[in-house]
Amino acid sequence: YRHELSSMGIRVDKNSLLKQLKSRGMEKQATLSFQKAILDEMIPFSYGGGLGISRLLMLLLRTSHIGEVHVGVWHDDHYDQAALAGIDLIPDRIT
């Protein structure tokens, strides 16, 4: 089994957050608790997206598709292709 372990999270630090807020005309959001904590350098500049955990679960459970451990929105054709390959995707809807 070969899997990529990564965190596809949001990477933001004080300078990039200020730049983003200014470019969108949203400077007022700098007072919100999460943004303020970043600007005051009270929390790390990185916020993980959780895909690294899903990839680790894929490795530990020996699955072949992220949809077996992580809910996603897939086209009906994708469900059909996965079923033909013996892959049981977590459903994104109740049918």
C-alpha positions as a Markdown table, in Angstrom:
| # | Residue | x | y | z |
|---|---|---|---|---|
| 1 | Tyr | 0.0 | 0.0 | 0.0 |
| 2 | Arg | 1.3 | 3.4 | -0.9 |
| 3 | His | -0.4 | 6.5 | 0.4 |
| 4 | Glu | 0.4 | 10.2 | 0.7 |
| 5 | Leu | 0.1 | 11.6 | 4.2 |
| 6 | Ser | -0.6 | 15.2 | 4.1 |
| 7 | Ser | -2.5 | 18.0 | 5.7 |
| 8 | Met | -4.3 | 20.1 | 3.0 |
| 9 | Gly | -5.1 | 22.8 | 5.5 |
| 10 | Ile | -5.3 | 26.5 | 5.3 |
| 11 | Arg | -2.0 | 28.2 | 5.7 |
| 12 | Val | -2.2 | 31.7 | 7.1 |
| 13 | Asp | 0.0 | 33.9 | 9.2 |
| 14 | Lys | -0.4 | 37.5 | 10.4 |
| 15 | Asn | 0.9 | 39.1 | 7.2 |
| 16 | Ser | -1.1 | 37.0 | 4.8 |
| 17 | Leu | -4.3 | 37.4 | 6.8 |
| 18 | Leu | -3.9 | 41.2 | 6.8 |
| 19 | Lys | -3.3 | 41.1 | 3.1 |
| 20 | Gln | -6.3 | 38.9 | 2.4 |
| 21 | Leu | -8.7 | 41.0 | 4.6 |
| 22 | Lys | -7.5 | 44.2 | 2.9 |
| 23 | Ser | -7.8 | 42.9 | -0.6 |
| 24 | Arg | -11.4 | 41.9 | 0.1 |
| 25 | Gly | -12.4 | 45.0 | 2.0 |
| 26 | Met | -13.0 | 43.0 | 5.1 |
| 27 | Glu | -10.7 | 44.6 | 7.6 |
| 28 | Lys | -13.5 | 44.6 | 10.2 |
| 29 | Gln | -13.2 | 40.8 | 10.5 |
| 30 | Ala | -9.7 | 41.3 | 12.1 |
| 31 | Thr | -11.6 | 41.8 | 15.4 |
| 32 | Leu | -13.2 | 38.3 | 15.3 |
| 33 | Ser | -11.8 | 35.9 | 17.8 |
| 34 | Phe | -10.0 | 33.5 | 15.4 |
| 35 | Gln | -8.6 | 36.2 | 13.2 |
| 36 | Lys | -7.6 | 38.3 | 16.2 |
| 37 | Ala | -5.8 | 35.3 | 17.7 |
| 38 | Ile | -3.8 | 34.9 | 14.5 |
| 39 | Leu | -3.0 | 38.6 | 14.3 |
| 40 | Asp | -2.0 | 38.7 | 18.0 |
| 41 | Glu | 0.2 | 35.6 | 17.3 |
| 42 | Met | -1.5 | 33.6 | 20.0 |
| 43 | Ile | -2.1 | 30.5 | 17.9 |
| 44 | Pro | 0.0 | 28.8 | 15.2 |
| 45 | Phe | -0.3 | 30.1 | 11.7 |
| 46 | Ser | -1.5 | 26.8 | 10.3 |
| 47 | Tyr | -5.0 | 25.3 | 10.5 |
| 48 | Gly | -5.1 | 21.7 | 9.4 |
| 49 | Gly | -7.8 | 20.5 | 7.0 |
| 50 | Gly | -8.1 | 16.9 | 8.2 |
| 51 | Leu | -7.1 | 15.1 | 5.0 |
| 52 | Gly | -4.0 | 13.9 | 6.7 |
| 53 | Ile | -6.1 | 12.0 | 9.2 |
| 54 | Ser | -8.2 | 10.4 | 6.4 |
| 55 | Arg | -5.0 | 9.3 | 4.6 |
| 56 | Leu | -3.7 | 7.8 | 7.8 |
| 57 | Leu | -7.0 | 5.9 | 8.2 |
| 58 | Met | -6.7 | 4.7 | 4.6 |
| 59 | Leu | -3.3 | 3.3 | 5.4 |
| 60 | Leu | -4.3 | 1.6 | 8.7 |
| 61 | Leu | -7.6 | 0.2 | 7.3 |
| 62 | Arg | -6.0 | -0.7 | 4.0 |
| 63 | Thr | -8.6 | 1.0 | 1.9 |
| 64 | Ser | -8.1 | 2.1 | -1.7 |
| 65 | His | -10.4 | 5.2 | -1.9 |
| 66 | Ile | -10.7 | 8.2 | 0.4 |
| 67 | Gly | -14.4 | 7.8 | 0.1 |
| 68 | Glu | -14.2 | 4.7 | 2.3 |
| 69 | Val | -13.1 | 6.8 | 5.3 |
| 70 | His | -14.2 | 10.3 | 4.5 |
| 71 | Val | -17.6 | 11.6 | 3.4 |
| 72 | Gly | -17.5 | 13.3 | 0.0 |
| 73 | Val | -19.9 | 14.3 | -2.7 |
| 74 | Trp | -19.5 | 11.9 | -5.7 |
| 75 | His | -21.4 | 11.7 | -9.0 |
| 76 | Asp | -23.6 | 8.7 | -9.4 |
| 77 | Asp | -21.3 | 7.3 | -12.1 |
| 78 | His | -18.5 | 7.4 | -9.5 |
| 79 | Tyr | -20.5 | 5.4 | -7.1 |
| 80 | Asp | -21.2 | 2.9 | -9.8 |
| 81 | Gln | -17.6 | 2.6 | -10.8 |
| 82 | Ala | -16.5 | 2.2 | -7.2 |
| 83 | Ala | -19.1 | -0.5 | -6.6 |
| 84 | Leu | -17.9 | -2.4 | -9.7 |
| 85 | Ala | -14.4 | -2.3 | -8.2 |
| 86 | Gly | -15.6 | -3.6 | -4.9 |
| 87 | Ile | -15.2 | -0.2 | -3.1 |
| 88 | Asp | -17.9 | 0.7 | -0.6 |
| 89 | Leu | -18.0 | 4.5 | -0.5 |
| 90 | Ile | -19.6 | 6.3 | 2.5 |
| 91 | Pro | -22.8 | 7.7 | 1.1 |
| 92 | Asp | -23.3 | 11.5 | 0.9 |
| 93 | Arg | -27.1 | 11.1 | 0.8 |
| 94 | Ile | -29.8 | 8.7 | 1.8 |
| 95 | Thr | -31.5 | 7.0 | -1.1 |
